[in-house]
Amino acid sequence: MGVFKNAITIGLGILFISLPLNAYAQTTTKGRPNVIVIMTDDQGSIDLNSYGATDLYTPNMDRLAKEGVRFTQFYAGAPVCSPSRAALMTGKTNLRAGLEGNVPIPERAEKSGEYGLPTEQITMAEMLKPNGYYTALIGKWHLGHREQNLPNGQGFDYFFGHQRGCIDNYSHTFYWDGPNKHDLYRNMEEVYYDGEHFTDLMAEEVKQVINHRRNEPFFIYWAFNAPHYPYQGTTKWLDYYKNLPTPRKEYAAFVSNTDEKIGIVLDYLDEMGLAENTIVIFQSDHGHSLEERAFWGGGNAGPYRGSKFSLFEGGIRVPAIIRYPGVVPANEVRDQLSMEMDWFSTIGELTNSEVGDNIDGKSLMPIILDGKKESRHEVVHWQFGNYDDKTAQWAVRKGSWKLIGNVNEPSGQGAKKNLDKLFLVNLDKDIGEKNNLAKSNPKKKDELLQLHNSWIKSVRSEMKQ
């Protein structure tokens, strides 16, 4: 173990220690940094201390913020699981990646033909593999269930986790829809660890990948199923939050349990001498859930309106952080609008990997290195559920102006809301999205509506929809 640590420290880590920011361009040609992308599931917009939570304990997520750059206007590609993951994996909007909405269970996919992320799409793993990276997915997939659509068919050398959208963390059984099914795999082999908490299993698997890849850089996509329901924080954390009311107590316990496992891996990187040469990215996939299985809540969007399934800010504005010692500044904040798809190009640039030009993401390195730089995006778009914008919820943002179409806002308790078909807001003046300006500012509404119409027409043409 000690020989490994020293060899890695000398062979890789020393290249990036205490380098000035202007040395970034020169140093990246000398080594291939390891990459760990951590994605939490259904974590609310402000649900860690560095983003404003005062009732949670998240020292390890906050450690990443202290040692790196955190973003305050960072957007998920979609307010639901599968489309958000498709945006991360491809650097494209979910529609251009060929994934309209959540991937159905295999039994339903066979009937509908909705098989998940199309195999012709280039995933982040497939981008990195030609550059000599060992690629591993630990955790949740939810991007397809046929052999060619599963992680090993989409560029990952190694997979440990669940194929479907959520599992019980002790039995590892999927029970959301259809028959209850055990859903835990190592590559294509079903494996059983009855009674062992899934987050413990994942942390150990991440450590094993780090330890095993001694002579080549690694890419680990660590996709938590937490704090997604079922809320199953351990007894330690349920006791810690015993004075919080339900469902915040259950949700908070799962968040801190997740934070604890992240800390185990960060400490392991330190122990192995790899922290200096490892990019760590953290993001929630979208806003918190108000579904019945989530006790109708638990998460917190702070000043933002909306939650999971909604294109109001609380559904898509998420915590996002990058740490890369010696290259990414420490303890800094970036307010520029940034997108989940941007990680694809950012990782491509930092690893000197070939990034295609047919993607929507932009490298965030210019604004990471210089907080005065403008956002890489003048206009950004969302649409999910299907390619028909007459029924699908969609949004477009230009500058501080945002227009949402076919507005949806879950309210918890299963209640329905009557909402305007078009909702226009100036986020600089109304971050809570309380006032619909569509009628009082028809010129701006029409401008953004035209931007959306042109975009969706182009997307439908490209995807032959």
VOGU-3710 file (C-alpha; in Angstrom, 3 decimals, decimal comma):
1> mgvfknaiti> 0,000/0,000/0,000  2,754/2,436/0,875  4,647/1,758/-2,343  1,452/2,443/-4,302  0,907/5,696/-2,467  4,406/6,958/-3,131  4,373/5,868/-6,748  1,106/7,650/-7,416  2,238/10,742/-5,583  5,411/10,966/-7,604
11> glgilfislp> 4,050/9,776/-10,912  0,843/11,766/-11,051  -0,007/13,963/-8,110  3,095/16,155/-7,980  2,357/17,610/-11,387  -0,474/19,730/-10,061  0,707/20,784/-6,623  0,734/24,514/-5,970  0,697/25,528/-9,608  -0,376/29,069/-10,466
21> lnayaqtttk> -3,608/29,328/-12,406  -1,867/30,527/-15,541  0,086/27,288/-15,604  -3,122/25,336/-16,283  -2,722/25,143/-20,045  0,842/23,875/-19,836  0,367/21,324/-17,084  -2,650/19,495/-18,466  -0,547/18,086/-21,287  1,757/16,352/-18,794
31> grpnvivimt> -0,735/14,149/-17,015  -4,232/12,789/-17,065  -6,029/13,654/-13,839  -8,402/11,183/-12,262  -12,052/12,198/-12,344  -14,833/11,500/-9,850  -18,302/12,848/-10,648  -20,604/12,621/-7,629  -24,309/13,004/-8,316  -26,854/13,048/-5,525
41> ddqgsidlns> -30,502/12,317/-6,204  -33,401/14,659/-5,348  -31,243/16,936/-3,166  -32,850/20,335/-2,659  -31,406/23,549/-4,051  -29,980/24,761/-0,737  -29,624/21,479/1,152  -26,025/21,749/2,264  -24,501/24,287/4,614  -22,490/26,113/1,973
51> ygatdlytpn> -25,727/26,818/0,087  -27,642/28,083/3,075  -29,006/25,123/5,033  -28,862/25,847/8,760  -30,400/22,626/10,064  -28,194/20,100/8,225  -24,715/18,717/8,880  -22,765/18,456/5,587  -19,053/18,993/6,355  -17,735/16,928/3,450
61> mdrlakegvr> -19,847/18,459/0,711  -18,850/21,805/2,202  -15,214/20,727/2,227  -15,428/20,418/-1,546  -16,824/23,961/-1,704  -14,095/25,276/0,575  -11,381/23,583/-1,477  -12,909/24,375/-4,858  -15,441/26,499/-6,728  -19,174/26,353/-6,134
71> ftqfyagapv> -21,807/27,657/-8,528  -24,929/29,594/-7,546  -26,728/29,612/-10,918  -26,118/26,030/-11,945  -28,942/24,224/-13,696  -29,825/20,575/-14,106  -30,605/19,466/-17,629  -34,073/18,380/-16,481  -36,117/18,241/-13,263  -36,399/14,437/-13,397
81> cspsraalmt> -33,853/11,637/-13,099  -33,219/9,983/-16,463  -33,189/13,133/-18,641  -30,863/14,851/-16,172  -28,460/11,919/-16,293  -28,616/11,853/-20,081  -27,568/15,521/-20,146  -24,636/14,796/-17,844  -23,480/11,759/-19,775  -23,686/13,301/-23,262
91> gktnlragle> -23,146/17,034/-22,861  -26,425/17,584/-24,719  -29,932/18,602/-23,774  -31,918/15,477/-23,016  -33,971/15,833/-26,213  -30,834/16,039/-28,361  -29,465/13,068/-26,435  -32,565/11,122/-27,456  -34,134/10,776/-24,023  -37,490/12,466/-23,487
101> gnvpiperae> -38,328/11,408/-19,948  -37,704/8,829/-17,266  -36,789/5,401/-18,614  -39,664/2,974/-18,000  -39,109/-0,382/-16,350  -38,075/-3,100/-18,845  -41,536/-4,650/-18,899  -43,037/-1,360/-20,081  -40,100/-0,455/-22,321  -40,705/-3,582/-24,405
111> ksgeyglpte> -44,229/-2,364/-25,144  -43,419/1,311/-25,713  -40,024/0,991/-27,406  -38,538/3,505/-24,958  -35,258/1,735/-24,298  -33,245/4,559/-22,761  -30,181/6,491/-23,856  -29,541/5,613/-27,516  -26,364/3,628/-27,993  -25,130/5,946/-30,746
121> qitmaemlkp> -24,768/8,760/-28,236  -21,213/9,297/-26,964  -21,167/9,107/-23,182  -18,656/10,744/-20,874  -17,120/7,310/-20,325  -16,794/6,781/-24,078  -15,127/10,180/-24,400  -12,517/9,301/-21,780  -11,752/5,685/-22,699  -9,702/6,478/-25,853
131> ngyytaligk> -7,518/8,662/-23,629  -6,571/5,663/-21,506  -9,120/6,022/-18,709  -10,511/3,147/-16,704  -14,219/3,948/-16,391  -16,498/2,876/-13,556  -20,076/3,595/-12,559  -20,937/3,062/-8,924  -24,586/3,538/-8,001  -27,699/4,390/-9,976
141> whlghreqnl> -27,942/4,015/-13,753  -31,583/4,576/-14,878  -30,638/5,084/-18,528  -31,824/1,800/-20,033  -32,059/-1,917/-19,314  -31,175/-3,885/-22,447  -27,607/-5,181/-22,491  -26,484/-2,565/-25,018  -28,159/0,208/-22,986  -26,649/-0,769/-19,641
151> pngqgfdyff> -23,394/0,788/-18,331  -21,085/-1,875/-19,778  -22,644/-1,225/-23,181  -22,273/2,548/-22,839  -18,556/2,876/-22,162  -18,119/1,752/-18,570  -15,508/-0,905/-17,850  -17,063/-1,612/-14,476  -20,525/-1,246/-12,984  -21,740/-1,841/-9,459
161> ghqrgcidny> -25,209/-0,652/-8,600  -28,850/-0,691/-9,615  -30,250/-0,462/-13,103  -33,608/1,108/-12,252  -34,581/4,390/-10,668  -34,499/3,604/-6,959  -34,014/0,729/-4,535  -34,534/-0,094/-0,905  -31,117/0,493/0,636  -31,101/-2,704/2,711
171> shtfywdgpn> -32,792/-5,317/0,515  -31,722/-3,620/-2,751  -35,176/-4,240/-4,140  -36,945/-2,001/-6,641  -40,621/-1,594/-5,798  -41,743/1,693/-7,366  -43,582/0,180/-10,329  -44,401/-3,300/-11,534  -43,275/-6,406/-9,660  -40,870/-6,025/-6,764
181> khdlyrnmee> -37,476/-6,962/-8,149  -34,050/-7,349/-6,625  -31,864/-4,825/-8,465  -28,164/-4,977/-7,580  -25,524/-5,900/-10,124  -21,801/-6,148/-10,610  -21,478/-5,639/-14,331  -24,121/-8,031/-15,715  -24,112/-10,378/-12,718  -26,787/-10,067/-10,078
191> vyydgehftd> -25,200/-9,898/-6,610  -26,637/-10,077/-3,111  -25,652/-8,125/0,002  -28,829/-8,453/2,035  -28,989/-6,085/4,990  -25,931/-4,015/4,036  -26,707/-0,351/3,484  -26,253/0,569/-0,167  -24,268/3,726/0,599  -21,746/1,634/2,566
201> lmaeevkqvi> -21,438/-0,756/-0,365  -20,926/2,115/-2,800  -18,231/3,825/-0,729  -16,290/0,572/-0,494  -16,652/-0,037/-4,239  -15,370/3,472/-5,039  -12,346/2,854/-2,806  -11,672/-0,471/-4,528  -11,704/1,154/-7,974  -9,321/3,856/-6,750
211> nhrrnepffi> -7,042/1,244/-5,220  -7,127/-1,092/-8,205  -6,258/1,370/-10,949  -2,589/1,847/-10,264  -1,145/2,435/-13,711  -3,901/4,315/-15,498  -6,162/7,243/-14,684  -9,683/6,470/-13,561  -13,085/8,017/-14,152  -15,688/7,193/-11,526
221> ywafnaphyp> -19,291/8,263/-11,939  -20,646/7,902/-8,406  -24,391/8,190/-8,715  -26,131/8,141/-5,340  -29,758/7,109/-4,984  -29,862/9,480/-2,018  -31,622/11,439/-0,666  -34,158/9,954/-3,102  -36,910/8,005/-1,406  -37,073/5,649/0,412
231> yqgttkwldy> -35,555/7,915/3,071  -33,181/5,515/4,830  -30,580/7,397/6,724  -28,917/5,207/9,324  -29,866/5,115/13,002  -26,857/7,281/13,825  -28,239/10,135/11,738  -31,871/9,607/12,664  -30,797/10,006/16,289  -28,798/13,108/15,381
241> yknlptprke> -31,878/14,742/13,862  -34,409/13,401/16,371  -35,642/16,908/17,187  -36,469/17,794/13,595  -40,056/17,218/12,464  -41,000/14,580/9,912  -40,263/14,527/6,980  -37,306/16,883/7,364  -35,825/14,520/9,953  -35,838/11,505/7,612
251> yaafvsntde> -34,582/13,532/4,683  -31,827/15,202/6,723  -30,606/11,850/8,042  -30,213/10,555/4,499  -28,394/13,713/3,383  -25,893/13,494/6,236  -25,444/9,768/5,675  -24,578/10,600/2,065  -22,200/13,340/3,174  -20,469/10,893/5,517
261> kigivldyld> -19,773/8,460/2,656  -18,421/11,257/0,474  -16,054/12,101/3,321  -14,805/8,519/3,474  -13,798/8,692/-0,186  -12,235/12,160/0,104  -10,173/10,921/3,041  -9,149/7,868/1,020  -7,924/10,057/-1,822  -5,779/11,896/0,731
271> emglaentiv> -4,496/8,643/2,189  -3,517/7,335/-1,230  -1,815/10,564/-2,246  -4,265/11,095/-5,099  -6,226/14,166/-4,041  -3,941/16,622/-5,838  -4,426/14,861/-9,148  -8,113/14,067/-8,913  -10,927/16,264/-10,199  -13,964/15,908/-7,949
281> ifqsdhghsl> -17,279/17,239/-9,216  -20,442/17,326/-7,120  -23,998/18,010/-8,238  -27,597/17,162/-7,415  -29,540/15,797/-10,363  -32,492/18,175/-9,784  -34,650/19,597/-7,026  -36,184/17,866/-4,016  -39,210/15,609/-4,235  -42,746/16,279/-3,026
291> eerafwgggn> -43,911/12,783/-3,946  -45,912/10,634/-1,557  -43,025/8,207/-1,102  -40,964/11,199/0,047  -43,552/11,954/2,763  -44,712/14,826/0,514  -41,454/16,693/1,101  -38,377/16,889/3,281  -36,089/18,882/1,013  -35,693/22,643/0,812
301> agpyrgskfs> -35,455/24,961/-2,188  -34,934/28,052/-0,037  -36,042/31,182/-1,901  -36,819/29,284/-5,084  -40,233/28,186/-6,232  -40,847/24,632/-7,362  -39,379/21,178/-6,897  -38,734/17,955/-8,795  -40,840/17,749/-11,998  -41,062/21,553/-12,258
311> lfeggirvpa> -39,117/24,021/-14,394  -39,459/26,679/-11,747  -36,050/27,353/-10,197  -36,535/24,923/-7,314  -36,797/22,056/-9,774  -33,663/22,779/-11,766  -31,336/25,126/-9,839  -28,992/22,767/-8,001  -25,847/22,796/-5,875  -22,747/22,173/-8,004
321> iirypgvvpa> -19,065/22,205/-7,060  -15,713/21,373/-8,654  -12,455/20,728/-6,796  -9,095/20,262/-8,500  -6,191/21,436/-6,302  -3,661/23,673/-8,006  -5,862/24,225/-11,045  -9,296/25,198/-9,738  -9,237/28,088/-7,233  -10,143/27,284/-3,641
331> nevrdqlsme> -13,079/28,664/-1,677  -14,507/30,748/-4,508  -18,029/31,255/-5,834  -19,211/31,680/-9,402  -22,566/33,301/-10,120  -22,559/32,835/-13,893  -25,336/30,750/-15,394  -23,966/27,251/-15,982  -25,489/23,973/-17,105  -25,189/20,301/-16,261
341> mdwfstigel> -24,107/19,610/-19,856  -21,045/21,799/-19,255  -19,292/19,134/-17,173  -18,778/17,067/-20,336  -16,718/19,766/-22,055  -15,031/20,848/-18,830  -13,806/17,327/-18,093  -12,810/16,907/-21,719  -10,643/20,018/-21,544  -9,057/19,169/-18,205
351> tnsevgdnid> -8,176/15,636/-19,330  -7,109/16,578/-22,861  -9,769/14,262/-24,234  -11,418/14,709/-27,602  -14,778/16,450/-27,301  -17,066/16,494/-30,302  -18,487/19,762/-31,590  -22,111/18,585/-31,736  -22,877/19,149/-28,056  -24,609/21,825/-26,016
361> gkslmpiild> -22,189/22,010/-23,105  -19,390/24,560/-22,837  -16,201/24,211/-20,851  -16,530/26,076/-17,573  -12,781/26,602/-17,240  -12,815/30,241/-18,453  -15,222/31,308/-15,711  -13,680/28,959/-13,137  -10,315/30,627/-13,641  -11,717/34,148/-13,923
371> gkkesrhevv> -14,824/35,054/-11,990  -15,313/38,186/-14,092  -15,890/36,277/-17,306  -19,374/36,196/-18,815  -21,526/33,066/-18,726  -20,754/30,669/-21,557  -24,463/30,608/-22,430  -26,503/33,414/-23,927  -29,672/31,303/-24,216  -30,507/27,962/-22,571
381> hwqfgnyddk> -33,403/25,562/-23,132  -35,270/22,789/-21,337  -38,009/20,394/-22,418  -38,799/16,948/-21,095  -41,481/14,300/-21,267  -41,763/14,288/-25,054  -40,833/16,243/-28,184  -44,297/17,833/-28,505  -44,179/21,249/-26,869  -47,950/21,495/-26,980
391> taqwavrkgs> -48,043/19,120/-24,008  -44,471/18,853/-22,691  -43,239/21,296/-20,078  -40,511/23,520/-21,496  -38,530/26,638/-20,617  -36,139/29,092/-22,190  -33,878/31,565/-20,434  -32,048/34,540/-21,903  -30,199/36,818/-19,515  -32,405/37,341/-16,480
401> wklignvnep> -35,595/36,551/-18,401  -37,159/33,101/-18,312  -40,297/31,789/-19,987  -41,919/28,505/-18,954  -44,480/26,725/-21,117  -47,112/24,216/-19,945  -46,205/25,070/-16,379  -46,230/22,334/-13,740  -45,734/22,811/-10,019  -46,175/19,812/-7,698
411> sgqgakknld> -47,656/20,923/-4,420  -47,356/17,861/-2,197  -50,296/15,896/-0,795  -51,291/15,183/-4,391  -53,069/18,516/-4,749  -53,486/20,015/-8,215  -52,805/23,635/-9,116  -54,318/25,642/-11,921  -51,403/27,392/-13,576  -51,024/29,696/-16,555
421> klflvnldkd> -49,903/28,045/-19,766  -47,066/30,560/-20,156  -45,139/32,047/-17,241  -42,664/34,892/-17,754  -40,323/36,095/-15,023  -37,354/38,408/-14,574  -35,194/36,453/-12,155  -33,081/39,460/-11,205  -36,190/41,092/-9,755  -38,255/38,061/-8,748
431> igeknnlaks> -36,106/35,101/-7,756  -39,122/33,465/-6,121  -41,011/33,504/-9,443  -44,117/34,912/-7,788  -45,286/37,265/-10,523  -46,201/36,197/-14,039  -45,267/38,991/-16,452  -46,493/37,264/-19,621  -49,493/39,574/-19,994  -47,828/42,777/-18,830
441> npkkkdellq> -44,714/42,289/-21,002  -45,937/40,660/-24,225  -42,901/41,855/-26,202  -40,458/39,934/-23,995  -42,799/36,948/-23,898  -42,921/36,846/-27,692  -39,138/37,198/-27,951  -38,526/34,194/-25,716  -41,353/32,232/-27,282  -39,731/32,684/-30,682
451> lhnswiksvr> -36,397/31,501/-29,293  -38,093/28,375/-27,978  -40,032/27,761/-31,189  -36,875/27,987/-33,296  -34,972/25,690/-30,960  -37,600/22,967/-30,676  -38,157/23,023/-34,441  -34,432/22,467/-34,947  -34,322/19,697/-32,346  -37,328/17,900/-33,787
461> semkq> -35,787/18,068/-37,243  -32,449/16,735/-35,999  -34,066/13,904/-34,040  -36,622/13,181/-36,796  -39,558/13,732/-34,457
//
